[in-house]
Amino acid sequence: MGQILVVGSLNMNTTIVVPHIPVADETILAKSVYVNPSGKGVNPACAVGKLGRKVGMLVAIGNDESGQILIDNMWNAGVDVSSIVVSREGV
């Protein structure tokens, strides 16, 4: 079977856990913060890679910590990251 190429989005999701929904002008402290790679393109690409199939991702990402986390996440899932464009100007 040939290689699968995924063209789609990827992003970093930030989830903030708070004790309750704040009311207007209320300041509350977060109990925890989670940052997770996600996106309509990267999720299926990683799923296919974890199944052992040849899969690549065609996308441009920013040259920052989040971009590196996204690349590492895909590589660890078995996704070919050699076609990813890392933008110096941001995306």
N, C-alpha and C positions, 0 to 999 in steps of 0.2 A: 504494500500500500504506500502511496506517496505521502509526502510531508504535508501537514496542515499549516496554513498560514492564517493567523488571526489578525485582523485589522480592527482596532476598537479602542475604547477608552481605558485608562487606568488612573487611579487616584488614591490618595491616602484619606481614609475615613478617620475622623476624630470623634470619639464618644466620651462624653463627660458625665459622670454619675454624680448626681446631687441628691440631697435628702428629700427635697420637694421642689416643685416648680416655683421659681421665685415670683413674687408679686412686683408690681411697678416700683422701681427705685430700691428694691431690696438687694443686698449683696449677700451671697452665700458662698461657702467654700465647697469645692468639689471633694467628694470622697475618693474618687480615682479618675484617671484619664487614660484612655486606650487609643492607640494609633494603629490602624490596620490597613494593609494594602488591599485594594478592591478595585472594581470596575467591570463594566459589561464586556470588556475585551479580555482583561487579565484573568478573571475568574474561570471562564471556560478554557482558556489556554493552559492554566495551571492544572485544571482537572484532567485535561487530555495528557499533559506531561506526566502527571502522577499515575496515569493508566499505562504508561510506558510507550506511548505513541510519539512519533517525531512531530513536534509542533514548534512553530516560531511565532514571534510577535513583531508586527510592524507598527511602530509608534515613535513619537518624539516625546522626550521627557526633559525636565529641567536638570541642570547640573548642580544639584543640592543634595542634602542628606536624604530627603524623601525619595528623590530619584534613585539614589543608590540602594535604598531599602527595597524599592520596587524591583530593581534589577536583581538584587540578591534573592528576593522572594521567588521570582520567576525561574532563575537559574536553579535554585534548590528544588523546585517542582519539576525540573526536567525540560524547561522551555528553552529553546535556542534564542539567546539574547543578542546574537551577532548583528542583527539588522536594526537594532534599536538606535535611534539618533539621539545623542545627548546634546542639547542646545546650551550654548554658553550664555545666550541672552535670555534664557527662560522661554517658556511656552505659554 
